[in-house]
Amino acid sequence: MIEKIIKDIYTLLCDKKYKELAMLTNNTRLSCDDIERSISEYGHELIPYPNEVMFDIVEVINSKPKELSVWAPIYTKEEGLSDLSFELTLIEKNDMTYKVELDNIHVH
């Protein structure tokens, strides 16, 4: 379920559906303009994930409700695995779904 959420967010980035992504994440940390700027300033075309992709998912200790901190890679047509990545916070809701916050898109 967690990996599906991450991949769904990434698909929105690849498809340049920044407004939809901002709405999904309630503009919590990054607005639609912030998301678009981060991707366009990088200057490379995002491509879908390969079949095998690794995410860094860490549970935030003693968080209530349960929170996960996620680091996810970005792949580009020009580079393959890119220096660009994104970070999410996933907060568990009562119905076992997650509130999604897009924390950052940056070069690491």
Jmol script that loads the backbone (N, CA, C; Angstrom):
load data "model"
ATOM      1  N   MET A   1       0.820  -1.199   0.000  1.00  0.00           N
ATOM      2  CA  MET A   1       0.000   0.000   0.000  1.00  0.00           C
ATOM      3  C   MET A   1       0.864   1.264   0.000  1.00  0.00           C
ATOM      4  N   ILE A   2       1.908   1.287   0.827  1.00  0.00           N
ATOM      5  CA  ILE A   2       2.788   2.464   0.909  1.00  0.00           C
ATOM      6  C   ILE A   2       3.480   2.693  -0.431  1.00  0.00           C
ATOM      7  N   GLU A   3       4.003   1.621  -1.022  1.00  0.00           N
ATOM      8  CA  GLU A   3       4.694   1.767  -2.309  1.00  0.00           C
ATOM      9  C   GLU A   3       3.741   2.245  -3.392  1.00  0.00           C
ATOM     10  N   LYS A   4       2.490   1.814  -3.353  1.00  0.00           N
ATOM     11  CA  LYS A   4       1.505   2.269  -4.332  1.00  0.00           C
ATOM     12  C   LYS A   4       1.275   3.771  -4.187  1.00  0.00           C
ATOM     13  N   ILE A   5       1.174   4.259  -2.965  1.00  0.00           N
ATOM     14  CA  ILE A   5       1.000   5.695  -2.734  1.00  0.00           C
ATOM     15  C   ILE A   5       2.179   6.464  -3.328  1.00  0.00           C
ATOM     16  N   ILE A   6       3.391   5.995  -3.062  1.00  0.00           N
ATOM     17  CA  ILE A   6       4.599   6.672  -3.568  1.00  0.00           C
ATOM     18  C   ILE A   6       4.588   6.677  -5.100  1.00  0.00           C
ATOM     19  N   LYS A   7       4.283   5.536  -5.690  1.00  0.00           N
ATOM     20  CA  LYS A   7       4.270   5.437  -7.153  1.00  0.00           C
ATOM     21  C   LYS A   7       3.163   6.292  -7.760  1.00  0.00           C
ATOM     22  N   ASP A   8       2.025   6.392  -7.091  1.00  0.00           N
ATOM     23  CA  ASP A   8       0.943   7.258  -7.581  1.00  0.00           C
ATOM     24  C   ASP A   8       1.368   8.725  -7.564  1.00  0.00           C
ATOM     25  N   ILE A   9       2.040   9.137  -6.502  1.00  0.00           N
ATOM     26  CA  ILE A   9       2.555  10.515  -6.415  1.00  0.00           C
ATOM     27  C   ILE A   9       3.556  10.754  -7.543  1.00  0.00           C
ATOM     28  N   TYR A  10       4.446   9.806  -7.747  1.00  0.00           N
ATOM     29  CA  TYR A  10       5.461   9.932  -8.795  1.00  0.00           C
ATOM     30  C   TYR A  10       4.820  10.017 -10.184  1.00  0.00           C
ATOM     31  N   THR A  11       3.783   9.235 -10.413  1.00  0.00           N
ATOM     32  CA  THR A  11       3.078   9.288 -11.701  1.00  0.00           C
ATOM     33  C   THR A  11       2.496  10.675 -11.939  1.00  0.00           C
ATOM     34  N   LEU A  12       1.948  11.282 -10.910  1.00  0.00           N
ATOM     35  CA  LEU A  12       1.438  12.650 -11.052  1.00  0.00           C
ATOM     36  C   LEU A  12       2.567  13.614 -11.424  1.00  0.00           C
ATOM     37  N   LEU A  13       3.738  13.439 -10.826  1.00  0.00           N
ATOM     38  CA  LEU A  13       4.897  14.276 -11.186  1.00  0.00           C
ATOM     39  C   LEU A  13       5.281  14.056 -12.651  1.00  0.00           C
ATOM     40  N   CYS A  14       5.385  12.804 -13.052  1.00  0.00           N
ATOM     41  CA  CYS A  14       5.769  12.478 -14.435  1.00  0.00           C
ATOM     42  C   CYS A  14       4.771  13.029 -15.447  1.00  0.00           C
ATOM     43  N   ASP A  15       3.502  12.965 -15.102  1.00  0.00           N
ATOM     44  CA  ASP A  15       2.442  13.422 -16.001  1.00  0.00           C
ATOM     45  C   ASP A  15       2.205  14.932 -15.915  1.00  0.00           C
ATOM     46  N   LYS A  16       3.022  15.615 -15.124  1.00  0.00           N
ATOM     47  CA  LYS A  16       2.923  17.065 -14.936  1.00  0.00           C
ATOM     48  C   LYS A  16       1.547  17.489 -14.423  1.00  0.00           C
ATOM     49  N   LYS A  17       0.960  16.664 -13.578  1.00  0.00           N
ATOM     50  CA  LYS A  17      -0.337  16.973 -12.971  1.00  0.00           C
ATOM     51  C   LYS A  17      -0.089  17.622 -11.613  1.00  0.00           C
ATOM     52  N   TYR A  18       0.565  18.775 -11.671  1.00  0.00           N
ATOM     53  CA  TYR A  18       0.992  19.456 -10.450  1.00  0.00           C
ATOM     54  C   TYR A  18      -0.188  19.968  -9.633  1.00  0.00           C
ATOM     55  N   LYS A  19      -1.216  20.450 -10.298  1.00  0.00           N
ATOM     56  CA  LYS A  19      -2.388  20.958  -9.584  1.00  0.00           C
ATOM     57  C   LYS A  19      -3.078  19.821  -8.822  1.00  0.00           C
ATOM     58  N   GLU A  20      -3.217  18.680  -9.485  1.00  0.00           N
ATOM     59  CA  GLU A  20      -3.830  17.513  -8.846  1.00  0.00           C
ATOM     60  C   GLU A  20      -2.985  17.039  -7.661  1.00  0.00           C
ATOM     61  N   LEU A  21      -1.670  17.056  -7.831  1.00  0.00           N
ATOM     62  CA  LEU A  21      -0.763  16.657  -6.749  1.00  0.00           C
ATOM     63  C   LEU A  21      -0.868  17.617  -5.569  1.00  0.00           C
ATOM     64  N   ALA A  22      -0.907  18.908  -5.856  1.00  0.00           N
ATOM     65  CA  ALA A  22      -1.042  19.900  -4.784  1.00  0.00           C
ATOM     66  C   ALA A  22      -2.365  19.717  -4.037  1.00  0.00           C
ATOM     67  N   MET A  23      -3.428  19.411  -4.764  1.00  0.00           N
ATOM     68  CA  MET A  23      -4.725  19.188  -4.117  1.00  0.00           C
ATOM     69  C   MET A  23      -4.691  17.925  -3.258  1.00  0.00           C
ATOM     70  N   LEU A  24      -4.076  16.858  -3.776  1.00  0.00           N
ATOM     71  CA  LEU A  24      -3.973  15.601  -3.038  1.00  0.00           C
ATOM     72  C   LEU A  24      -3.217  15.785  -1.730  1.00  0.00           C
ATOM     73  N   THR A  25      -2.207  16.636  -1.753  1.00  0.00           N
ATOM     74  CA  THR A  25      -1.383  16.868  -0.565  1.00  0.00           C
ATOM     75  C   THR A  25      -1.841  18.109   0.213  1.00  0.00           C
ATOM     76  N   ASN A  26      -3.000  18.637  -0.151  1.00  0.00           N
ATOM     77  CA  ASN A  26      -3.601  19.795   0.529  1.00  0.00           C
ATOM     78  C   ASN A  26      -2.676  21.006   0.573  1.00  0.00           C
ATOM     79  N   ASN A  27      -1.799  21.150  -0.436  1.00  0.00           N
ATOM     80  CA  ASN A  27      -0.857  22.277  -0.481  1.00  0.00           C
ATOM     81  C   ASN A  27      -0.121  22.433   0.843  1.00  0.00           C
ATOM     82  N   THR A  28       0.086  21.323   1.552  1.00  0.00           N
ATOM     83  CA  THR A  28       0.627  21.377   2.902  1.00  0.00           C
ATOM     84  C   THR A  28       1.982  22.059   2.963  1.00  0.00           C
ATOM     85  N   ARG A  29       2.903  21.622   2.162  1.00  0.00           N
ATOM     86  CA  ARG A  29       4.243  22.217   2.206  1.00  0.00           C
ATOM     87  C   ARG A  29       4.636  22.840   0.875  1.00  0.00           C
ATOM     88  N   LEU A  30       4.218  22.205  -0.229  1.00  0.00           N
ATOM     89  CA  LEU A  30       4.551  22.720  -1.552  1.00  0.00           C
ATOM     90  C   LEU A  30       3.271  23.009  -2.326  1.00  0.00           C
ATOM     91  N   SER A  31       3.190  24.208  -2.863  1.00  0.00           N
ATOM     92  CA  SER A  31       2.042  24.590  -3.693  1.00  0.00           C
ATOM     93  C   SER A  31       2.236  24.033  -5.098  1.00  0.00           C
ATOM     94  N   CYS A  32       1.222  24.152  -5.911  1.00  0.00           N
ATOM     95  CA  CYS A  32       1.307  23.741  -7.308  1.00  0.00           C
ATOM     96  C   CYS A  32       2.476  24.455  -7.990  1.00  0.00           C
ATOM     97  N   ASP A  33       2.614  25.751  -7.765  1.00  0.00           N
ATOM     98  CA  ASP A  33       3.705  26.530  -8.367  1.00  0.00           C
ATOM     99  C   ASP A  33       5.067  26.057  -7.879  1.00  0.00           C
ATOM    100  N   ASP A  34       5.175  25.741  -6.592  1.00  0.00           N
ATOM    101  CA  ASP A  34       6.441  25.238  -6.036  1.00  0.00           C
ATOM    102  C   ASP A  34       6.839  23.916  -6.688  1.00  0.00           C
ATOM    103  N   ILE A  35       5.857  23.037  -6.855  1.00  0.00           N
ATOM    104  CA  ILE A  35       6.117  21.728  -7.458  1.00  0.00           C
ATOM    105  C   ILE A  35       6.580  21.910  -8.898  1.00  0.00           C
ATOM    106  N   GLU A  36       5.836  22.696  -9.651  1.00  0.00           N
ATOM    107  CA  GLU A  36       6.185  22.926 -11.055  1.00  0.00           C
ATOM    108  C   GLU A  36       7.565  23.564 -11.193  1.00  0.00           C
ATOM    109  N   ARG A  37       7.856  24.528 -10.348  1.00  0.00           N
ATOM    110  CA  ARG A  37       9.157  25.214 -10.381  1.00  0.00           C
ATOM    111  C   ARG A  37      10.303  24.234 -10.091  1.00  0.00           C
ATOM    112  N   SER A  38      10.122  23.394  -9.088  1.00  0.00           N
ATOM    113  CA  SER A  38      11.168  22.423  -8.727  1.00  0.00           C
ATOM    114  C   SER A  38      11.503  21.493  -9.887  1.00  0.00           C
ATOM    115  N   ILE A  39      10.486  21.026 -10.582  1.00  0.00           N
ATOM    116  CA  ILE A  39      10.700  20.104 -11.697  1.00  0.00           C
ATOM    117  C   ILE A  39      11.253  20.841 -12.918  1.00  0.00           C
ATOM    118  N   SER A  40      10.660  21.974 -13.264  1.00  0.00           N
ATOM    119  CA  SER A  40      11.089  22.684 -14.478  1.00  0.00           C
ATOM    120  C   SER A  40      12.494  23.264 -14.342  1.00  0.00           C
ATOM    121  N   GLU A  41      12.857  23.730 -13.159  1.00  0.00           N
ATOM    122  CA  GLU A  41      14.201  24.278 -12.963  1.00  0.00           C
ATOM    123  C   GLU A  41      15.272  23.198 -13.077  1.00  0.00           C
ATOM    124  N   TYR A  42      14.916  21.966 -12.787  1.00  0.00           N
ATOM    125  CA  TYR A  42      15.884  20.888 -12.917  1.00  0.00           C
ATOM    126  C   TYR A  42      16.240  20.660 -14.388  1.00  0.00           C
ATOM    127  N   GLY A  43      15.247  20.874 -15.255  1.00  0.00           N
ATOM    128  CA  GLY A  43      15.515  20.897 -16.688  1.00  0.00           C
ATOM    129  C   GLY A  43      15.609  19.554 -17.395  1.00  0.00           C
ATOM    130  N   HIS A  44      15.159  18.462 -16.767  1.00  0.00           N
ATOM    131  CA  HIS A  44      15.180  17.149 -17.410  1.00  0.00           C
ATOM    132  C   HIS A  44      13.774  16.571 -17.417  1.00  0.00           C
ATOM    133  N   GLU A  45      13.519  15.676 -18.362  1.00  0.00           N
ATOM    134  CA  GLU A  45      12.207  15.063 -18.513  1.00  0.00           C
ATOM    135  C   GLU A  45      12.083  13.839 -17.609  1.00  0.00           C
ATOM    136  N   LEU A  46      11.083  13.861 -16.738  1.00  0.00           N
ATOM    137  CA  LEU A  46      10.842  12.724 -15.849  1.00  0.00           C
ATOM    138  C   LEU A  46      10.292  11.548 -16.641  1.00  0.00           C
ATOM    139  N   ILE A  47      10.715  10.355 -16.261  1.00  0.00           N
ATOM    140  CA  ILE A  47      10.229   9.127 -16.900  1.00  0.00           C
ATOM    141  C   ILE A  47       9.692   8.186 -15.825  1.00  0.00           C
ATOM    142  N   PRO A  48       8.845   7.229 -16.232  1.00  0.00           N
ATOM    143  CA  PRO A  48       8.290   6.287 -15.239  1.00  0.00           C
ATOM    144  C   PRO A  48       9.385   5.482 -14.539  1.00  0.00           C
ATOM    145  N   TYR A  49       9.019   4.981 -13.376  1.00  0.00           N
ATOM    146  CA  TYR A  49       9.940   4.141 -12.623  1.00  0.00           C
ATOM    147  C   TYR A  49      10.249   2.857 -13.393  1.00  0.00           C
ATOM    148  N   PRO A  50      11.469   2.345 -13.223  1.00  0.00           N
ATOM    149  CA  PRO A  50      11.763   1.011 -13.756  1.00  0.00           C
ATOM    150  C   PRO A  50      11.025  -0.034 -12.915  1.00  0.00           C
ATOM    151  N   ASN A  51      11.095  -1.289 -13.319  1.00  0.00           N
ATOM    152  CA  ASN A  51      10.409  -2.359 -12.573  1.00  0.00           C
ATOM    153  C   ASN A  51      10.904  -2.469 -11.141  1.00  0.00           C
ATOM    154  N   GLU A  52      12.191  -2.291 -10.940  1.00  0.00           N
ATOM    155  CA  GLU A  52      12.784  -2.377  -9.601  1.00  0.00           C
ATOM    156  C   GLU A  52      13.171  -0.969  -9.147  1.00  0.00           C
ATOM    157  N   VAL A  53      12.582  -0.517  -8.070  1.00  0.00           N
ATOM    158  CA  VAL A  53      12.922   0.798  -7.520  1.00  0.00           C
ATOM    159  C   VAL A  53      12.927   0.699  -6.002  1.00  0.00           C
ATOM    160  N   MET A  54      13.868   1.393  -5.378  1.00  0.00           N
ATOM    161  CA  MET A  54      14.016   1.341  -3.921  1.00  0.00           C
ATOM    162  C   MET A  54      13.562   2.662  -3.298  1.00  0.00           C
ATOM    163  N   PHE A  55      12.831   2.561  -2.206  1.00  0.00           N
ATOM    164  CA  PHE A  55      12.399   3.715  -1.443  1.00  0.00           C
ATOM    165  C   PHE A  55      12.979   3.603  -0.034  1.00  0.00           C
ATOM    166  N   ASP A  56      13.193   4.743   0.578  1.00  0.00           N
ATOM    167  CA  ASP A  56      13.626   4.774   1.969  1.00  0.00           C
ATOM    168  C   ASP A  56      12.400   5.169   2.793  1.00  0.00           C
ATOM    169  N   ILE A  57      11.867   4.228   3.548  1.00  0.00           N
ATOM    170  CA  ILE A  57      10.651   4.438   4.337  1.00  0.00           C
ATOM    171  C   ILE A  57      10.989   4.204   5.802  1.00  0.00           C
ATOM    172  N   VAL A  58      10.798   5.239   6.622  1.00  0.00           N
ATOM    173  CA  VAL A  58      11.156   5.153   8.038  1.00  0.00           C
ATOM    174  C   VAL A  58       9.948   5.566   8.877  1.00  0.00           C
ATOM    175  N   GLU A  59       9.620   4.734   9.854  1.00  0.00           N
ATOM    176  CA  GLU A  59       8.537   5.089  10.769  1.00  0.00           C
ATOM    177  C   GLU A  59       9.066   6.102  11.781  1.00  0.00           C
ATOM    178  N   VAL A  60       8.293   7.177  11.977  1.00  0.00           N
ATOM    179  CA  VAL A  60       8.662   8.200  12.954  1.00  0.00           C
ATOM    180  C   VAL A  60       8.316   7.644  14.334  1.00  0.00           C
ATOM    181  N   ILE A  61       9.326   7.499  15.169  1.00  0.00           N
ATOM    182  CA  ILE A  61       9.169   6.889  16.491  1.00  0.00           C
ATOM    183  C   ILE A  61       8.206   7.715  17.355  1.00  0.00           C
ATOM    184  N   ASN A  62       7.336   7.007  18.062  1.00  0.00           N
ATOM    185  CA  ASN A  62       6.386   7.597  19.011  1.00  0.00           C
ATOM    186  C   ASN A  62       5.401   8.577  18.384  1.00  0.00           C
ATOM    187  N   SER A  63       5.207   8.504  17.084  1.00  0.00           N
ATOM    188  CA  SER A  63       4.245   9.409  16.449  1.00  0.00           C
ATOM    189  C   SER A  63       2.834   8.858  16.618  1.00  0.00           C
ATOM    190  N   LYS A  64       1.922   9.741  16.948  1.00  0.00           N
ATOM    191  CA  LYS A  64       0.514   9.389  17.081  1.00  0.00           C
ATOM    192  C   LYS A  64      -0.293  10.503  16.451  1.00  0.00           C
ATOM    193  N   PRO A  65      -0.978  10.255  15.364  1.00  0.00           N
ATOM    194  CA  PRO A  65      -1.070   8.971  14.683  1.00  0.00           C
ATOM    195  C   PRO A  65       0.264   8.578  14.042  1.00  0.00           C
ATOM    196  N   LYS A  66       0.324   7.330  13.627  1.00  0.00           N
ATOM    197  CA  LYS A  66       1.541   6.793  13.016  1.00  0.00           C
ATOM    198  C   LYS A  66       1.947   7.631  11.797  1.00  0.00           C
ATOM    199  N   GLU A  67       3.231   7.990  11.728  1.00  0.00           N
ATOM    200  CA  GLU A  67       3.769   8.743  10.597  1.00  0.00           C
ATOM    201  C   GLU A  67       4.933   7.985   9.984  1.00  0.00           C
ATOM    202  N   LEU A  68       5.041   8.113   8.662  1.00  0.00           N
ATOM    203  CA  LEU A  68       6.163   7.545   7.930  1.00  0.00           C
ATOM    204  C   LEU A  68       6.867   8.668   7.182  1.00  0.00           C
ATOM    205  N   SER A  69       8.169   8.649   7.213  1.00  0.00           N
ATOM    206  CA  SER A  69       8.973   9.579   6.440  1.00  0.00           C
ATOM    207  C   SER A  69       9.504   8.805   5.235  1.00  0.00           C
ATOM    208  N   VAL A  70       9.295   9.368   4.030  1.00  0.00           N
ATOM    209  CA  VAL A  70       9.626   8.649   2.803  1.00  0.00           C
ATOM    210  C   VAL A  70      10.573   9.477   1.943  1.00  0.00           C
ATOM    211  N   TRP A  71      11.618   8.835   1.450  1.00  0.00           N
ATOM    212  CA  TRP A  71      12.487   9.399   0.426  1.00  0.00           C
ATOM    213  C   TRP A  71      12.293   8.555  -0.821  1.00  0.00           C
ATOM    214  N   ALA A  72      12.085   9.221  -1.970  1.00  0.00           N
ATOM    215  CA  ALA A  72      11.866   8.493  -3.216  1.00  0.00           C
ATOM    216  C   ALA A  72      12.705   9.098  -4.335  1.00  0.00           C
ATOM    217  N   PRO A  73      13.303   8.250  -5.158  1.00  0.00           N
ATOM    218  CA  PRO A  73      14.120   8.741  -6.262  1.00  0.00           C
ATOM    219  C   PRO A  73      13.265   9.253  -7.414  1.00  0.00           C
ATOM    220  N   ILE A  74      13.899  10.015  -8.270  1.00  0.00           N
ATOM    221  CA  ILE A  74      13.288  10.475  -9.519  1.00  0.00           C
ATOM    222  C   ILE A  74      14.191  10.000 -10.651  1.00  0.00           C
ATOM    223  N   TYR A  75      13.567   9.543 -11.721  1.00  0.00           N
ATOM    224  CA  TYR A  75      14.291   9.105 -12.911  1.00  0.00           C
ATOM    225  C   TYR A  75      14.007  10.068 -14.055  1.00  0.00           C
ATOM    226  N   THR A  76      15.045  10.374 -14.838  1.00  0.00           N
ATOM    227  CA  THR A  76      14.864  11.257 -15.988  1.00  0.00           C
ATOM    228  C   THR A  76      15.344  10.573 -17.265  1.00  0.00           C
ATOM    229  N   LYS A  77      14.810  11.058 -18.373  1.00  0.00           N
ATOM    230  CA  LYS A  77      15.186  10.531 -19.690  1.00  0.00           C
ATOM    231  C   LYS A  77      16.682  10.699 -19.931  1.00  0.00           C
ATOM    232  N   GLU A  78      17.224  11.815 -19.471  1.00  0.00           N
ATOM    233  CA  GLU A  78      18.616  12.151 -19.728  1.00  0.00           C
ATOM    234  C   GLU A  78      19.595  11.397 -18.821  1.00  0.00           C
ATOM    235  N   GLU A  79      19.195  11.109 -17.592  1.00  0.00           N
ATOM    236  CA  GLU A  79      20.121  10.567 -16.601  1.00  0.00           C
ATOM    237  C   GLU A  79      19.821   9.146 -16.137  1.00  0.00           C
ATOM    238  N   GLY A  80      18.607   8.701 -16.338  1.00  0.00           N
ATOM    239  CA  GLY A  80      18.183   7.479 -15.635  1.00  0.00           C
ATOM    240  C   GLY A  80      17.935   7.873 -14.186  1.00  0.00           C
ATOM    241  N   LEU A  81      18.569   7.190 -13.240  1.00  0.00           N
ATOM    242  CA  LEU A  81      18.445   7.572 -11.837  1.00  0.00           C
ATOM    243  C   LEU A  81      19.041   8.965 -11.662  1.00  0.00           C
ATOM    244  N   SER A  82      18.238   9.883 -11.202  1.00  0.00           N
ATOM    245  CA  SER A  82      18.599  11.298 -11.147  1.00  0.00           C
ATOM    246  C   SER A  82      19.135  11.701  -9.776  1.00  0.00           C
ATOM    247  N   ASP A  83      19.742  12.875  -9.725  1.00  0.00           N
ATOM    248  CA  ASP A  83      20.125  13.481  -8.447  1.00  0.00           C
ATOM    249  C   ASP A  83      18.905  14.085  -7.751  1.00  0.00           C
ATOM    250  N   LEU A  84      17.830  14.248  -8.493  1.00  0.00           N
ATOM    251  CA  LEU A  84      16.601  14.832  -7.956  1.00  0.00           C
ATOM    252  C   LEU A  84      15.808  13.744  -7.231  1.00  0.00           C
ATOM    253  N   SER A  85      15.204  14.109  -6.117  1.00  0.00           N
ATOM    254  CA  SER A  85      14.373  13.176  -5.361  1.00  0.00           C
ATOM    255  C   SER A  85      13.230  13.932  -4.713  1.00  0.00           C
ATOM    256  N   PHE A  86      12.303  13.199  -4.134  1.00  0.00           N
ATOM    257  CA  PHE A  86      11.234  13.861  -3.380  1.00  0.00           C
ATOM    258  C   PHE A  86      11.033  13.161  -2.053  1.00  0.00           C
ATOM    259  N   GLU A  87      10.477  13.916  -1.114  1.00  0.00           N
ATOM    260  CA  GLU A  87      10.244  13.410   0.233  1.00  0.00           C
ATOM    261  C   GLU A  87       8.780  13.606   0.595  1.00  0.00           C
ATOM    262  N   LEU A  88       8.244  12.608   1.251  1.00  0.00           N
ATOM    263  CA  LEU A  88       6.849  12.632   1.681  1.00  0.00           C
ATOM    264  C   LEU A  88       6.764  12.344   3.172  1.00  0.00           C
ATOM    265  N   THR A  89       5.696  12.828   3.778  1.00  0.00           N
ATOM    266  CA  THR A  89       5.285  12.363   5.088  1.00  0.00           C
ATOM    267  C   THR A  89       3.920  11.727   4.896  1.00  0.00           C
ATOM    268  N   LEU A  90       3.769  10.508   5.382  1.00  0.00           N
ATOM    269  CA  LEU A  90       2.491   9.804   5.322  1.00  0.00           C
ATOM    270  C   LEU A  90       1.977   9.663   6.743  1.00  0.00           C
ATOM    271  N   ILE A  91       0.760  10.133   6.969  1.00  0.00           N
ATOM    272  CA  ILE A  91       0.164  10.117   8.300  1.00  0.00           C
ATOM    273  C   ILE A  91      -1.071   9.219   8.259  1.00  0.00           C
ATOM    274  N   GLU A  92      -1.028   8.175   9.091  1.00  0.00           N
ATOM    275  CA  GLU A  92      -2.122   7.205   9.093  1.00  0.00           C
ATOM    276  C   GLU A  92      -3.406   7.839   9.613  1.00  0.00           C
ATOM    277  N   LYS A  93      -4.505   7.561   8.893  1.00  0.00           N
ATOM    278  CA  LYS A  93      -5.820   8.033   9.325  1.00  0.00           C
ATOM    279  C   LYS A  93      -6.583   6.862   9.946  1.00  0.00           C
ATOM    280  N   ASN A  94      -7.706   7.146  10.562  1.00  0.00           N
ATOM    281  CA  ASN A  94      -8.489   6.122  11.268  1.00  0.00           C
ATOM    282  C   ASN A  94      -8.931   4.977  10.371  1.00  0.00           C
ATOM    283  N   ASP A  95      -9.148   5.252   9.099  1.00  0.00           N
ATOM    284  CA  ASP A  95      -9.647   4.221   8.187  1.00  0.00           C
ATOM    285  C   ASP A  95      -8.512   3.446   7.506  1.00  0.00           C
ATOM    286  N   MET A  96      -7.303   3.524   8.078  1.00  0.00           N
ATOM    287  CA  MET A  96      -6.130   2.804   7.573  1.00  0.00           C
ATOM    288  C   MET A  96      -5.636   3.329   6.221  1.00  0.00           C
ATOM    289  N   THR A  97      -6.062   4.534   5.850  1.00  0.00           N
ATOM    290  CA  THR A  97      -5.492   5.199   4.690  1.00  0.00           C
ATOM    291  C   THR A  97      -4.485   6.209   5.213  1.00  0.00           C
ATOM    292  N   TYR A  98      -3.863   6.954   4.323  1.00  0.00           N
ATOM    293  CA  TYR A  98      -2.835   7.902   4.741  1.00  0.00           C
ATOM    294  C   TYR A  98      -3.093   9.296   4.193  1.00  0.00           C
ATOM    295  N   LYS A  99      -2.876  10.275   5.040  1.00  0.00           N
ATOM    296  CA  LYS A  99      -2.804  11.664   4.602  1.00  0.00           C
ATOM    297  C   LYS A  99      -1.390  11.832   4.033  1.00  0.00           C
ATOM    298  N   VAL A 100      -1.282  12.453   2.865  1.00  0.00           N
ATOM    299  CA  VAL A 100       0.005  12.593   2.196  1.00  0.00           C
ATOM    300  C   VAL A 100       0.446  14.049   2.214  1.00  0.00           C
ATOM    301  N   GLU A 101       1.678  14.267   2.645  1.00  0.00           N
ATOM    302  CA  GLU A 101       2.283  15.594   2.592  1.00  0.00           C
ATOM    303  C   GLU A 101       3.542  15.503   1.737  1.00  0.00           C
ATOM    304  N   LEU A 102       3.623  16.352   0.724  1.00  0.00           N
ATOM    305  CA  LEU A 102       4.824  16.431  -0.104  1.00  0.00           C
ATOM    306  C   LEU A 102       5.743  17.436   0.558  1.00  0.00           C
ATOM    307  N   ASP A 103       6.816  16.936   1.159  1.00  0.00           N
ATOM    308  CA  ASP A 103       7.705  17.787   1.957  1.00  0.00           C
ATOM    309  C   ASP A 103       8.712  18.555   1.126  1.00  0.00           C
ATOM    310  N   ASN A 104       9.244  17.898   0.091  1.00  0.00           N
ATOM    311  CA  ASN A 104      10.327  18.543  -0.643  1.00  0.00           C
ATOM    312  C   ASN A 104      10.569  17.808  -1.955  1.00  0.00           C
ATOM    313  N   ILE A 105      11.059  18.574  -2.931  1.00  0.00           N
ATOM    314  CA  ILE A 105      11.611  18.035  -4.176  1.00  0.00           C
ATOM    315  C   ILE A 105      12.947  18.731  -4.312  1.00  0.00           C
ATOM    316  N   HIS A 106      14.035  17.957  -4.315  1.00  0.00           N
ATOM    317  CA  HIS A 106      15.342  18.621  -4.305  1.00  0.00           C
ATOM    318  C   HIS A 106      16.442  17.728  -4.849  1.00  0.00           C
ATOM    319  N   VAL A 107      17.573  18.347  -5.162  1.00  0.00           N
ATOM    320  CA  VAL A 107      18.764  17.624  -5.564  1.00  0.00           C
ATOM    321  C   VAL A 107      19.479  17.186  -4.299  1.00  0.00           C
ATOM    322  N   HIS A 108      19.863  15.928  -4.250  1.00  0.00           N
ATOM    323  CA  HIS A 108      20.574  15.426  -3.060  1.00  0.00           C
ATOM    324  C   HIS A 108      22.038  15.176  -3.379  1.00  0.00           C
TER     325      HIS A 108
END
end "model"
wireframe off; spacefill off
backbone 0.3
color backbone group
